[in-house]
Amino acid sequence: MEIKEILPFLIPLIIIEFGLMFYVIRHILTHDRYKRGSRGMWLLIAIIGCEFIGPILYLLLGKEED
């Protein structure tokens, strides 16, 4: 299997992944309150767990309801 065959599937996933990561990082930096943890902890989780897991964990466990 060559990269050209899977590229049409990878490009949308990469776009979604980076979009989600940038949204979460922006949200973390602009809000002061979190359900659990601190700003630094959630930034670390969002950046290190870049492949969907970190941002999704923040949205489920850390984001304070507006």
N, C-alpha and C positions, 0 to 999 in steps of 0.2 A: 504494500500500500504506500503510495507516494503522498507527499504533503499536499499536492495539487488536488487530490481526491477528497481530502478532509477539510481543506481550507474553507469551503462554503459553510461548513458547520462551525468551524473555529472562530471565524470573524464575528458573527453575532454574539457568541458566548463571551468573547474578549470585550466587546463593546458593553455588554450588559454588566460584566464583572467590574470594569473600571467605572462605569456610571454609578453602580451601586456603591462602590468604595468611595468615590468622590462625594456622593450624597451623604454617606454616613460620616465621613471625616468632617464635612462642612457642618453637619448637624451637631457633632460632638464639640466642635470648636465654638459654636454659637450659643450653646445652651449650658446653663450652670448646674442644673439638677439632673440626676440620674437615679433610676430605681435602685440599682446596685453598683457599687464600685465608684471609681473616680474618673476624672477626665483622662489622666495619664494611662490608667489601666485600659480604658476603652480604646484609646488611640493605639496602644500597643497591640491589643487584640485585633483591631480592624486592619492594621497595617501588616502584622505578621501573619494573621489568618486571612490573607488577601483573597484567596480563592473561594469566594462566596461565604465561607464559614464564619469568618470574623465579622463582616458586616451584618450577616443574618443574626448572629448571636447578639450583637448590639441592638438590632431592631426588636428582637424578641425579649431580651432580658434587661437591657440597659436604658432604653429610651423611655423617658418620663412622658406620661400622657399629657398632652397640651390642654 
